[in-house]
């Protein structure tokens, strides 16, 4: 696996010297001259490890560490500090830094720390990939068929799962539209939130409105308590209306 290391240091000699040394070890290296530039590169992605100085203009190493810890906790951060800032380095370790080194640096020690940190990073990435593969397998295991046409459908489901757009699933009764809806939810970023289904054809127009949007106590005869609608229950997750075209519009 090819890893990418980001070096953030306002001292050009240190920044470029570390970059050259790590490139000789086979890593891809990105350089940033201050914390703000480093954070911009992190936000673009494709960074596996961060080496940052503590004292820098624009944004400090503490700010870089806090941002990575909050938004990209799987990326290890190694902190560089001068001899007079050991206490700050210890604080950084308490706040989530993987390790710290004092200047002047020992390249041999740095190489060992980087290797160990990236071994842990590789395990995290492998575990994440395995979880995705298991989730995908589970999402499709209820759908019968593994021929070429079904594989095309699976590919469409995978692509559509990341979309925030409303999706229409069509097909004859019994072909597995609900199973496709389940797979879409399980593969989507909303998978940890609820999938809320409503069978529209079984409800009259008035009941459907109450079912979808809820009602307040006393809103109509028999409304003895406030009821949360399916859309509210599905907040952050996936609402799914089944047989939407068969809704009974005459209230009978």
N, C-alpha and C positions, 0 to 999 in steps of 0.2 A: 504494500500500500504506500502510495506517495503522499507524504505529509507536507503541509504548508505552514511555515512558522512566520509570525509577524514580530518584528523587532521595533520597539518604540523607544527612541532615545534622542535627546536634543544634541548630544555630542556626536558630531559626524564621524569622527575616527572610531569611536566605540561602535556606533550603529553599523557602519560599513565593514569594520573588522569582524564583528560577530557574524554579519551576513555572509561574508566570504568564507569564514570557517565552517559555518553550518551548511553552506552549499557544497563544500568539499566532502561533507558527511553524507551527501545525497539528498538533502532536503530542498524543497522549493522555499525561497525566502522573499518576504515583502518587508519594506522598510518605511518607517514613518518618523518624521522629525519632531513630532509633539503628540500629546495625548489626543487632541481633537482629530488630527489626521489619522491617527491609529484607530480611533473609534469609527471613523468613516469607512475604513477598510474592513473592519470587523462586521459592520452592518451589511456590507456587500456579500458577506459569506466567504466560504472557501478558506477559512483559517482554522487550523487544528491546535495551535498552541501560540500563546502570547508571551513574549519576553519584554517587560517594560521597566523603565527607570521610574523611581518614585518622584523625584523632583524635576518637573518639566513645566514649560509655559503652556498656555492654552487650556490644557487639562492635565491634572496630575496623574501619577500612577495609581493613587487611591481611587480616583474617579474612574479610570479605566477598569480597575479591578471590580469596583462596585457594579459597573455597567455589565461586564461580562458575567459576573456571578448572578445578577438578576435576570439577564436575558439569554445568556448562552452558558448555562452552568456546566455543560459537558466539556468546555474548552479550558484546559489548565493554564494558569497564569504564573509565570516565574518573575519575581520582583528583583530588580537590581538596586543596590543602595550603597552609599558611601559609608565609611567606618563610623562617621558621626551620627548615622541614622538607624542604628540597629534596633532601637525601640520601635521606630516606625515600621521596620521590616517585620518585627514580631507581631505588631498590630495587624499588618497585612496578612500574615499567616492565619491569625484569628478570624479575619474577615474573608477567608476563602482562597488565599494564594496557595499554589501547589508547593512552592519552595522559594527561597531567596538566596542571593549571592551578593557578597560585598565586593566593591571595587578596590584595587585592580582585580580583574576576573581571572580565575583559573579556567582555561578552555577545556581542560580534561574533566574537571568537575562539572562544568556546564554541560558537556557532551553526555555525561552519565545521567544527569538530572533530566535532560531533554529526552534521552532514550527511555528512561523509566516512565516519564510523564506520557509519552506517546504510546507506550505499550498499554497503559491504562486507557488512553483515548481510543485505541484500536479495539479494545474489549467493549467499550461503550458503543462504538459504531457497529460492531458485529452483533451485539445484543439488540440494538435498535433495528437492524436489518432483519434479524431473526423474528422479532416481534411483528414487523410489517408482513413478513412472509406468512407467519402463522395466522395473522389477522385476515390476510387476503384469502388464504386457504379456507379458513372458517367461514368467511363471507360467502364463498361460492359452493361450499360443500353440500348445501341443501338443493342446489340447482342441478337437475339431471341433464347429462349430456356433456361430452367432451370433444365433439367433432369440430371441424373447421369453422362451421357457422356459429356454433356456441362460443368458440374462442374469440370470434369477432365481436360478439355481444359482450363478453367479459372485458375486452379492450375498451369498448365504448363506456362501460360502467366505470372502469378505472379512471378514464379521462374525465367523465362527468362528475365523479364524486367530489372533486375539489372545487367545483363551481358553486357560487352562491345564488345562481339563477334558479327559478322554478323549473322543475322538470316534469314532462308529461310522458308517462309510460303507457303504451297502447298495446293491444293484443286481444285475442279471443279469450273467453272465459276458460280458466284452467291452465293457461300457458305459463304461469308463474310470475305475474306482474308484481305481486306482493313480495315474492322472494327477491326480485330485482331491487325493490324499494329497500328491503332489509340490507342487501349488499351495498347499495349506494350509501346508506347511513353508516354502516360499519367501516367503510373505507374512507369516509369523509373526515374533515377536521372536527366535526361535531359528534364523533362517535362516543365520546364520554358523556354526552348530554342525552336526554331522552328522545326516543322515536315515538311520537304520539300519532296513533291512527284513528280515523273515524270512517265508518261505513255509511256513506251519504245516502245510498239507496234505501236504507232501512229507517230513515227519519223523515218526518214531514218537514215542510219549510220552516215552520215556527220552532220546532224542536231542533232542527239543524242549526238555526241561528244561535239558539241558546247553547248548543253543544260546542259550537266553534268559538263563540265570543263570550260565553258565560252570561250571568245575570246577577243583579243585586236582589237582596231579600225584598219581597213585596213587589217585584217588577211586574208580576202577573199572578193570576189566581193559581195557587199551589206552590208559588215560589217562597217556601218557608225559610230558606237560608241562601246566603250568597254562594254562587257556584262559579268556580274558575273555568274559563273556556279552554278548549284544546290548544288554541294558539298561545295562550298564556302559559299553559303547562309545558309547551314545547319551546319556550323561550331559550335561545341558545342551542337548541337541538334541531330536530327535523319533524315538522308536521306533515302527515301523509293522509290525504283524502282519497278513499277508495270508491270507485264507481261514481265519480263526480257527475257524469253525464246522465245518471239515472235518478237524480234527486227528484223527489216527489214535490212538484210545484203547486199542487192544488190544495195541499194541507190535509188530504184525506188519508 
